[in-house]
């Protein structure tokens, strides 16, 4: 069968850990070793689905992870791990990923890469210095229509790209998917705490940052950002974010919202070119529409299928480790560092009310 990979998990703050664990658990060549949570700034008051306590319970009872450590650093010191899944609070990505890299394990970290460009660089340098692979998981990577659309744009199907738009699909927040949390219970969850990297800006504008960088194929120059808390005033993190990004030859408009019951139109990506406009409908395999000048009837293209044996993060990451082939661009460091530079500039702009450069000489 070949190598068996020893897996660990650090952090149960993000509910996407459930999907990541489930996908790795389907593979025959993985062995679960241990897990540990990071310490919450404020203890959770709820055991509803998606909260960190129930996420860890799932790891033990359903996935079958045999050991639970109180301190993740003890786990890294005592266990021989090949891969570690990191799903802690956004603000702790830099710290945790750096420690895992020093321990010599490969890493899959949930999106966004970090909360600052400086932390993203710290993570990338730690991975490179310790010769381990680091992948950033984006659910949008696994939508076939997104891949078809990007290929078509890269092949010149709409001419020269000059504008990109993306918004998350409908969402009323991280605990509005059937959970029953009171405002007091929501307030203590890291998602609603700005200092922990919570808020709709990093949660949802991050998708647009990654996708726009991938579609446009260049690093951004800088960004304007807006952040507002309209209906989630029990916490100090914003429930709406907006980023207007300046690329060398294009612009992008990225929206993130926890207050939208229905988006009303396609949330995108929508890509405007010199010859046509592309609209991506990512539901299921999805469909790509190209609207040309002078017609309201688009050319229609099905999203297709993901590559066999590489249709989720677990399979893609193991394939990368075993073959040495590069990760999908949206999972790899170059795109993610540039995406983090966009988010960093947007967040700084939301505070300064000024256009902020995506990088500066101190960080280069």
C-alpha positions in Angstrom: 0.0 0.0 0.0 3.0 2.3 0.5 3.5 4.8 3.2 1.0 5.3 6.0 0.6 8.9 7.1 0.3 9.6 10.8 -2.2 12.5 11.4 -2.9 14.9 14.1 -5.3 17.8 14.5 -4.7 21.1 16.3 -7.6 23.5 16.9 -11.3 22.9 16.8 -12.4 26.5 16.7 -13.4 26.3 13.0 -16.2 24.0 12.1 -14.5 23.2 8.8 -12.4 20.8 10.8 -15.2 18.4 10.5 -15.1 18.2 6.7 -11.3 18.0 6.8 -11.2 15.1 9.2 -13.9 13.3 7.4 -12.1 13.5 4.0 -8.8 12.3 5.5 -10.6 9.6 7.4 -11.8 8.1 4.0 -8.3 7.4 2.9 -6.8 3.9 3.5 -3.3 5.2 4.1 -3.8 7.5 7.1 -3.5 6.7 10.8 -5.0 9.1 13.4 -2.6 9.7 16.3 -3.6 12.6 18.5 -5.4 16.0 18.7 -5.4 19.1 20.8 -7.4 22.3 20.9 -6.0 25.7 21.4 -7.0 27.6 24.5 -10.1 29.8 24.0 -9.7 33.4 25.0 -13.2 33.1 26.5 -14.7 29.7 27.2 -17.7 28.6 25.1 -21.1 28.6 26.7 -22.8 26.4 24.1 -22.5 22.8 23.0 -24.5 23.4 19.7 -23.1 21.9 16.5 -20.1 23.8 15.2 -18.8 25.0 18.6 -15.3 23.8 19.5 -16.4 21.3 22.2 -18.7 19.4 19.8 -16.1 19.6 17.1 -13.5 17.9 19.3 -16.2 15.4 20.5 -16.7 14.4 16.9 -12.9 13.9 16.5 -12.9 11.4 19.3 -16.2 9.6 18.9 -16.7 9.6 15.1 -13.3 9.9 13.6 -11.6 7.8 16.3 -8.6 10.0 17.2 -7.2 8.0 20.2 -5.3 10.7 22.2 -6.3 14.1 23.3 -3.7 16.5 24.6 -4.4 19.6 26.8 -1.5 21.4 25.1 -0.7 21.2 21.4 3.0 21.8 22.0 3.1 18.7 24.3 1.5 16.7 21.4 4.1 18.0 18.9 6.9 17.0 21.3 5.6 13.6 22.2 4.2 12.3 18.9 5.8 11.5 15.5 3.4 13.1 13.1 3.5 13.3 9.3 0.6 15.7 8.7 -1.2 18.1 11.0 -4.6 19.7 10.3 -4.8 23.2 11.8 -8.2 24.7 12.5 -7.6 27.0 15.4 -8.8 30.6 15.6 -7.5 32.7 12.7 -5.2 34.9 14.8 -3.4 31.8 16.0 -2.5 30.4 12.6 0.9 32.0 12.5 1.9 30.7 15.9 0.6 27.1 15.5 1.7 26.6 11.9 5.2 27.8 12.8 5.4 25.3 15.7 4.1 22.4 13.6 6.7 23.2 10.9 9.4 23.2 13.4 8.3 19.7 14.5 8.8 18.6 10.9 5.2 17.8 10.0 3.4 18.8 6.8 0.4 21.1 7.4 -3.1 21.7 6.1 -4.4 25.0 7.5 -8.0 26.2 7.1 -8.6 29.4 5.2 -7.8 32.3 5.5 -4.0 31.7 5.7 -3.6 34.2 8.6 -4.9 37.5 9.9 -1.9 39.6 8.7 0.6 39.4 5.8 3.4 39.4 8.4 2.0 36.2 9.9 1.5 34.6 6.5 5.2 35.3 5.7 6.2 33.8 9.0 4.3 30.6 8.2 5.7 30.4 4.7 9.2 30.9 5.9 8.8 28.3 8.6 7.5 25.7 6.1 10.3 26.4 3.7 13.0 26.4 6.3 11.9 23.1 7.7 11.2 21.5 4.3 7.6 20.7 4.9 4.6 21.4 2.7 1.9 23.9 3.7 -1.5 24.0 2.1 -4.3 26.4 2.7 -7.7 24.8 2.3 -10.4 26.7 0.4 -13.8 25.1 -0.1 -14.0 27.2 -3.3 -11.1 25.1 -4.7 -13.4 22.1 -4.9 -16.1 23.7 -7.1 -15.6 22.5 -10.7 -17.2 25.6 -12.2 -14.6 27.8 -10.6 -11.8 25.8 -12.2 -13.5 25.7 -15.6 -14.1 29.5 -15.4 -10.5 30.2 -14.5 -9.2 28.0 -17.4 -11.4 29.9 -19.8 -10.3 33.3 -18.6 -6.6 32.2 -18.8 -7.2 31.0 -22.3 -8.5 34.4 -23.4 -12.2 33.5 -23.7 -13.3 37.0 -22.6 -10.3 39.0 -23.8 -8.2 41.0 -21.4 -9.6 41.0 -17.8 -10.3 44.4 -16.3 -12.8 43.7 -13.5 -13.5 40.8 -11.1 -16.4 40.6 -8.7 -17.2 38.0 -5.9 -19.4 37.8 -2.9 -20.2 34.9 -0.6 -23.5 33.2 -1.1 -26.3 33.7 1.4 -25.2 33.7 5.1 -26.5 35.0 8.4 -23.4 34.1 10.3 -21.4 31.1 11.4 -24.0 29.9 13.8 -27.1 30.4 11.7 -27.2 26.9 10.1 -29.7 25.4 12.4 -27.9 26.1 15.7 -29.7 27.7 18.6 -27.3 30.1 20.3 -28.4 33.1 22.3 -26.7 36.5 21.7 -24.7 35.9 25.0 -23.5 32.5 23.7 -22.6 34.0 20.4 -20.7 36.8 22.0 -18.1 34.5 23.6 -17.4 32.6 20.4 -14.2 33.7 18.7 -16.0 34.3 15.5 -17.5 37.5 16.9 -14.2 38.8 18.5 -12.1 41.1 16.4 -8.9 40.4 18.4 -9.2 36.6 17.5 -9.5 37.2 13.8 -13.3 36.9 13.8 -15.7 38.7 11.5 -17.1 38.5 8.0 -14.2 40.3 6.5 -11.6 37.5 7.0 -14.3 34.8 6.8 -15.8 35.7 3.5 -13.8 38.5 1.7 -10.9 36.1 1.9 -12.5 33.9 -0.7 -12.6 36.8 -3.1 -9.0 37.7 -2.3 -7.8 34.2 -3.2 -10.0 33.8 -6.3 -9.3 37.3 -7.7 -5.5 36.7 -7.4 -5.9 33.4 -9.1 -8.1 34.6 -12.0 -6.2 37.8 -12.6 -2.9 36.2 -12.3 -1.1 39.1 -10.7 -0.3 40.4 -7.2 -2.4 43.4 -6.1 -1.1 46.9 -5.8 -3.4 47.9 -2.9 -6.9 48.2 -1.6 -9.7 50.2 0.0 -11.6 48.4 2.7 -14.8 48.9 4.6 -16.1 47.0 7.7 -19.3 47.4 9.5 -21.3 45.7 12.3 -25.0 46.0 11.5 -26.8 43.2 13.3 -24.2 41.4 15.4 -23.6 44.0 18.0 -23.1 41.4 20.8 -19.5 41.2 19.4 -17.0 43.7 18.2 -16.2 41.9 14.9 -17.8 43.2 11.7 -20.7 41.3 10.1 -20.1 42.9 6.7 -16.9 43.7 4.8 -16.0 45.1 1.4 -12.7 45.3 -0.4 -12.0 47.3 -3.6 -8.7 46.0 -5.0 -6.3 47.7 -7.5 -4.3 45.3 -9.6 -1.8 46.6 -12.2 -4.3 46.3 -15.0 -7.6 45.4 -13.3 -9.8 46.0 -10.3 -11.7 43.6 -8.0 -14.7 44.1 -5.8 -15.0 41.6 -3.0 -17.9 41.3 -0.5 -18.3 39.4 2.7 -21.6 39.3 4.6 -23.2 37.6 7.6 -26.5 39.5 7.1 -27.7 38.3 3.7 -30.6 35.8 3.5 -30.4 35.6 -0.3 -27.9 37.2 -2.6 -30.4 37.8 -5.4 -28.1 37.2 -8.3 -25.0 35.0 -8.9 -22.4 35.7 -6.3 -19.7 34.9 -8.8 -17.0 34.9 -9.7 -18.1 37.4 -12.3 -15.3 38.4 -14.6 -15.4 41.3 -17.1 -13.1 41.2 -20.1 -12.5 43.4 -23.1 -14.6 41.1 -25.3 -17.1 39.4 -23.0 -18.4 38.9 -19.5 -18.1 35.6 -17.6 -20.6 34.6 -14.9 -19.9 31.5 -12.8 -22.7 29.6 -11.0 -20.9 27.4 -8.6 -23.8 25.3 -7.3 -23.0 21.6 -7.6 -20.7 21.0 -10.6 -21.8 24.4 -11.6 -22.2 26.3 -14.9 -20.2 29.0 -16.6 -21.9 31.6 -18.8 -20.2 33.9 -21.3 -22.2 36.9 -22.4 -20.9 38.6 -25.6 -21.7 42.1 -26.9 -25.1 42.5 -28.4 -26.8 39.4 -27.0 -28.7 38.5 -23.8 -28.3 34.8 -24.5 -25.1 33.4 -23.1 -22.8 30.6 -24.3 -23.1 27.9 -21.6 -20.5 25.5 -20.4 -20.8 22.9 -17.7 -18.4 22.9 -14.8 -17.4 19.3 -15.4 -15.6 17.1 -12.8 -12.6 17.5 -10.6 -9.5 15.5 -11.4 -9.8 11.8 -10.5 -8.1 11.0 -7.3 -7.6 14.7 -6.4 -11.2 15.8 -5.8 -10.8 17.0 -2.2 -8.1 18.4 0.1 -7.1 15.1 1.6 -6.5 13.3 -1.7 -4.8 16.4 -3.2 -2.4 16.8 -0.3 -1.4 13.1 -0.2 -1.0 13.1 -4.0 1.3 16.1 -3.6 3.4 14.4 -0.9 3.7 11.2 -2.8 4.4 12.5 -6.3 6.1 15.9 -5.6 3.6 17.5 -8.1 2.6 21.1 -7.1 -0.5 21.7 -5.1 -3.4 23.3 -6.9 -2.5 27.1 -7.2 -5.2 28.2 -4.7 -3.8 25.9 -2.0 -0.2 26.8 -2.6 1.9 29.6 -1.0 2.3 32.1 -3.9 -1.4 32.7 -4.4 -2.1 32.6 -0.7 0.6 35.1 0.2 -0.7 37.5 -2.3 -4.3 36.9 -1.2 -3.2 37.7 2.4 -1.6 40.9 1.2 -5.0 42.0 -0.2 -6.8 41.2 3.0 -4.1 42.9 5.1 -4.3 46.1 3.0 -8.1 46.0 3.1 -8.2 45.6 6.9 -5.7 48.5 7.4 -7.8 50.6 5.0 -11.0 49.9 7.0 -9.3 51.6 9.9 -7.4 54.3 8.2 -10.1 55.2 5.6 -7.2 55.5 3.1 -6.0 53.5 0.1 -3.4 51.0 1.6 -0.6 49.4 -0.4 -0.7 45.6 -0.5 2.9 45.3 0.4 5.6 47.7 1.7 9.4 47.7 1.8 9.5 46.3 5.4 7.7 43.1 4.4 9.3 42.4 1.1 
